[in-house]
């Protein structure tokens, strides 16, 4: 057991040495630059909304990893508005609450491993420096010296937005990532999704220290075929809306 721990510590020290200066990334387009500027300048609440494949979640994770690496924050909180895809579910998962949530958070954890190293992320999860949270457990909590990333936030309901935005503590930043175009959201059409409500509240009450960055199909960086499908789905949605009128 001690030997395994020693080997893991050696791997982490090696990763820290290699990653003493994290590999810089450069924005691909004006909207990525706007998002990176808002994250870097410690804007307290940042919303990155719009088309899939535009790098929203990756940039949020990179910002959090870099600030944790340089000691600017003490903790990263990961939240995800997880919903079974199109009503499908893999059923009840075994294990602890955190183990049940892991499959939903794997993409974000992959980003952190790419940036910080697998061993570093494993230790950070064990010590709850990177903490996976469920939306059901956030009431009564507040987070200081932290970055809170809320992924797939188009699936949030209004009460969840109200709960989340009142959890932000001192020297913390909350980042919402999602696509509320209508294609990706699982919130029923007769209800207001969380991202739409959040934008409405920010604009109506002119809430300061916030940034809302809207991505579109021109910002897609994942792959050409992703871009083609996003465009096709968006066009079909427009046609459907026109037909209903």
C-alpha positions in Angstrom: 0.0 0.0 0.0 2.8 2.4 1.0 4.7 1.4 -2.2 1.6 2.3 -4.3 1.3 5.6 -2.5 4.9 6.4 -3.0 4.7 5.6 -6.7 1.6 7.8 -7.1 3.3 10.7 -5.3 6.4 10.4 -7.5 4.1 10.5 -10.6 2.4 13.6 -9.3 5.7 15.3 -8.6 6.8 14.5 -12.1 3.6 15.8 -13.6 4.0 19.0 -11.5 7.5 19.5 -12.8 6.4 18.9 -16.4 3.4 21.2 -16.0 5.1 24.0 -14.0 4.0 26.3 -16.8 0.7 25.0 -18.2 0.6 24.9 -21.9 -1.0 28.1 -23.1 -4.1 28.0 -25.3 -5.1 30.6 -27.8 -8.7 31.6 -28.6 -10.2 30.4 -31.8 -12.5 33.3 -32.8 -13.8 36.4 -31.1 -16.3 34.7 -28.9 -13.7 32.4 -27.4 -11.5 35.4 -26.8 -14.4 37.2 -25.1 -15.0 34.2 -22.8 -11.4 33.8 -22.0 -11.1 37.5 -21.1 -14.1 37.3 -18.8 -12.8 34.2 -17.1 -9.3 35.6 -16.7 -10.5 38.9 -15.3 -12.3 37.0 -12.5 -15.8 38.2 -13.5 -17.9 36.7 -10.7 -20.6 35.1 -12.9 -19.9 34.1 -16.5 -22.4 32.5 -18.8 -21.1 30.7 -22.0 -24.2 29.8 -24.1 -24.7 28.5 -27.6 -23.9 25.8 -30.1 -22.4 22.5 -29.2 -18.7 21.9 -30.0 -17.6 25.5 -29.4 -15.2 24.9 -26.6 -17.3 26.4 -23.8 -16.7 23.7 -21.2 -13.1 23.1 -22.1 -12.3 26.8 -21.6 -14.1 26.9 -18.3 -12.1 23.8 -17.1 -8.8 25.3 -18.4 -9.4 28.5 -16.5 -10.2 26.7 -13.3 -7.3 24.3 -13.6 -4.8 27.1 -14.2 -6.0 29.1 -11.3 -5.9 26.1 -9.0 -2.4 25.2 -10.3 -1.1 28.7 -9.4 -2.8 28.9 -6.0 -5.3 31.6 -7.0 -8.2 29.4 -5.7 -8.5 26.6 -3.2 -11.2 24.5 -4.8 -13.0 23.6 -8.0 -16.7 22.6 -7.7 -18.2 20.6 -10.6 -22.0 20.6 -11.1 -23.9 19.2 -14.0 -27.6 19.3 -14.9 -27.6 15.7 -15.8 -30.7 14.3 -17.6 -31.2 10.9 -19.2 -30.8 11.4 -23.0 -34.1 11.5 -24.7 -35.8 9.7 -21.8 -33.3 6.8 -21.8 -31.5 5.8 -18.7 -28.8 3.2 -17.7 -30.8 2.6 -14.5 -29.6 2.7 -11.0 -25.8 2.9 -10.7 -24.0 1.1 -7.9 -21.6 2.7 -5.4 -21.4 5.9 -3.4 -23.2 9.1 -4.4 -20.0 10.4 -6.0 -19.4 7.1 -7.9 -22.9 7.3 -9.2 -22.3 10.8 -10.6 -18.8 10.0 -12.2 -20.1 8.9 -15.6 -22.0 12.2 -16.0 -18.9 14.2 -15.2 -16.3 12.2 -17.1 -15.9 14.7 -20.0 -14.9 17.5 -17.5 -12.6 15.2 -15.6 -10.9 14.2 -18.9 -10.3 17.9 -19.6 -8.7 18.3 -16.1 -6.5 15.2 -16.6 -5.3 16.6 -20.0 -4.4 19.9 -18.4 -3.1 18.8 -14.9 -2.3 15.1 -15.3 -4.2 12.0 -14.2 -2.4 11.5 -10.9 -2.9 15.1 -9.8 -6.6 14.9 -10.6 -7.0 11.6 -8.7 -5.5 13.2 -5.6 -7.5 16.3 -6.0 -10.7 14.3 -6.1 -9.6 12.2 -3.1 -8.9 15.3 -1.1 -12.0 17.1 -2.4 -10.0 19.9 -3.9 -11.9 19.0 -7.1 -15.4 18.2 -5.8 -18.2 16.6 -7.7 -21.6 17.8 -6.4 -25.1 17.0 -7.2 -27.8 19.7 -7.5 -29.8 18.0 -4.8 -27.1 18.8 -2.1 -26.3 22.5 -2.8 -28.8 24.2 -0.5 -27.2 25.6 2.6 -23.8 25.6 1.1 -21.6 28.5 -0.1 -18.2 28.4 -1.8 -15.3 30.8 -1.0 -12.0 30.9 -3.0 -13.5 28.5 -5.5 -14.5 28.2 -9.2 -17.9 26.6 -9.7 -18.5 25.1 -13.2 -22.1 24.3 -14.0 -22.2 22.2 -17.2 -25.3 21.4 -19.4 -27.0 24.3 -17.7 -29.7 24.5 -20.3 -31.3 21.7 -18.4 -31.5 23.7 -15.2 -34.9 24.8 -13.9 -35.6 28.3 -12.5 -35.4 27.3 -8.8 -32.1 25.6 -9.4 -30.7 28.9 -11.0 -32.0 30.7 -7.9 -30.3 28.3 -5.6 -27.0 28.2 -7.5 -26.5 32.0 -7.9 -27.0 32.5 -4.2 -24.2 30.1 -3.3 -21.3 32.2 -4.6 -19.0 33.2 -1.8 -16.0 35.5 -1.4 -13.3 35.4 -4.1 -15.3 32.8 -6.2 -16.4 32.6 -9.7 -19.4 30.7 -11.1 -19.4 29.6 -14.8 -22.5 28.3 -16.6 -22.0 26.4 -19.8 -24.9 25.2 -22.0 -26.9 25.4 -25.2 -30.4 26.7 -24.7 -31.2 27.0 -28.4 -34.0 24.4 -28.0 -32.2 21.5 -29.6 -30.2 20.5 -26.5 -32.4 21.4 -23.6 -34.5 18.8 -21.9 -36.7 21.4 -20.1 -40.2 21.1 -21.3 -41.3 23.7 -23.9 -43.9 25.2 -21.6 -41.3 26.0 -19.0 -38.5 28.5 -19.0 -35.1 26.9 -19.0 -32.5 28.1 -16.5 -30.2 29.8 -18.9 -33.0 31.9 -20.5 -34.2 32.9 -17.0 -30.7 33.8 -15.9 -30.1 36.1 -18.9 -33.5 37.7 -18.3 -32.7 38.4 -14.6 -29.2 39.8 -15.4 -30.5 42.2 -18.1 -33.7 43.3 -16.3 -31.9 44.1 -13.0 -28.6 45.1 -14.6 -26.6 42.8 -12.3 -23.0 43.9 -12.3 -19.9 41.7 -12.4 -21.4 39.3 -14.9 -20.6 38.3 -18.5 -22.8 36.6 -21.0 -21.0 35.2 -24.1 -23.2 33.8 -26.9 -21.7 31.3 -29.2 -23.1 30.2 -32.6 -22.5 27.7 -35.4 -19.5 29.7 -36.7 -17.7 29.1 -33.4 -17.8 25.3 -33.6 -14.3 23.8 -33.3 -15.0 20.2 -32.5 -15.2 18.8 -36.1 -16.6 19.6 -39.5 -19.3 17.0 -39.2 -20.4 18.3 -35.8 -20.8 21.7 -37.4 -22.8 20.3 -40.3 -25.2 18.5 -38.0 -25.6 21.5 -35.7 -26.5 23.6 -38.7 -28.9 21.0 -40.0 -30.7 20.7 -36.7 -30.9 24.4 -36.2 -32.3 24.9 -39.7 -34.9 22.1 -39.1 -35.9 23.8 -35.9 -36.4 27.2 -37.7 -38.6 25.5 -40.3 -40.6 23.8 -37.6 -41.2 27.1 -35.9 -42.2 28.7 -39.1 -44.6 25.9 -39.9 -46.3 26.3 -36.5 -46.9 30.0 -37.2 
